[in-house]
């Protein structure tokens, strides 16, 4: 792919689309014969600014249309719905349509670690990167965490390691992606508005193993009902499977023995770290830590690096991130919890401390009643905001919990303050995407932290 020439068409001018176009333009500037086109059905100031920059470098950029010119290869951004007019037009050209992750793999010379799952991907990707760096590897995060994967792939040589967080959208349009170590954390209902059924969604997630072969390793959390069935199926292909569990012990697995994280290798148990020594909260993060340790070990990390890395790793932004204290109430930013299962996991992170949970945003076609039941069983109050507030309100009907309705995030923070008591935790764990009010979960989480800082100032 580094020597590829022809007409490259990029669908979508988001971050990954911009990166794919920039990679191709760098090849053009180095003398390659590549025609670079970009099409996006949207518009607006941000896209116009990106378009001007790419046009100045020689790309053909068209915004606000759903027509697609013929091309030799098409790279589609993950935000484009598989049955949208733009995607249908792209497929009608007959050209191969791939994801930016697939392009990055074709460009790269470094080996890959690929991590997927409904929840926990970002934390686990960051932790695997941290553990590998502790072990002396030149590991770089890519995909949904850190820079766009193609940017990392173009710059990192064969001596490095690409640790990629990969989504179902990206795997859907992958063909050759072949990670040396692949991780599947869990599969729970999410993005059903995109994939249609849970079975289709699970099938796309499982493509992370599609090109693995004997000598490669798959790390699979077998506590999760969605991911567990893939363990035996992948093992049957000759790929080594390392099973992760908090409840059961498996040969060559990663598990808990009491409160100790343990790796089993040939019947020899290697103790890593006590749960209390982890810097990340919640049962789900124990599972993430076990998966990350198994993954890094499979790649070659030594045990001392795993122990030190697990001890020194700290929460990433927007994932159960401490956001400040106001009036004796502790606030946590879990803006990245964009589906109900992520909220279920967050509810386990605070022991018996009283909670006020902030829920809302835009739903992704998922039933909210199980979420409402889980929150009502754990929290003293729920603050509902955003497009999904009405749907959430219906889901909470008849449940024994106080609910409050906010017009936006700022109002939600104020209502959460009023509903909380000294020593409580206010948890922003929305269970929905942010696209009703914000450009992404990062902007939502950053705004939440700003509002908490303001509340702390006002509280003195």
Secondary structure, DSSP 8 states (H G I E B T S, - for coil): -TT--EEEEEE--SHHHHHHHHHHHHHHHTT--EEEEEEES--SHHHHHHHHHHHHTT-EEEES-------SEEEE-TTS-TTSHHHHHHHHT-SEEEEHHHHHHHH--SEEEEEE-SSSHHHHHHHHHHHHHHTT-EEEEEETSSS-HHHHHHH--TTEEEEEE--HHHHHT-SS---SEEEE----S--HHHHSSHHHHHHHHGGGGTT--TT-EEEEESSSHHHHHHHHHHHTTT-EEEEEESS---TT-EEEETTEEEEEETTEEEEEEEGGG-SS-SHHHHHHHHHHHHHHHHHT--HHHHHHHHHH----TTSSEEEEEETTEEEEE-TT--SHHHHHHHTTTTTT--EEEEEESB--S---HHHHHHHHTT-SEEEEESTTHHHHHHHHTT-SSEEEE-SSHHHHHHHHHHH--TT-EEEE--SSBSTTTSSSHHHHHHHHHHHHHHHHHHH-
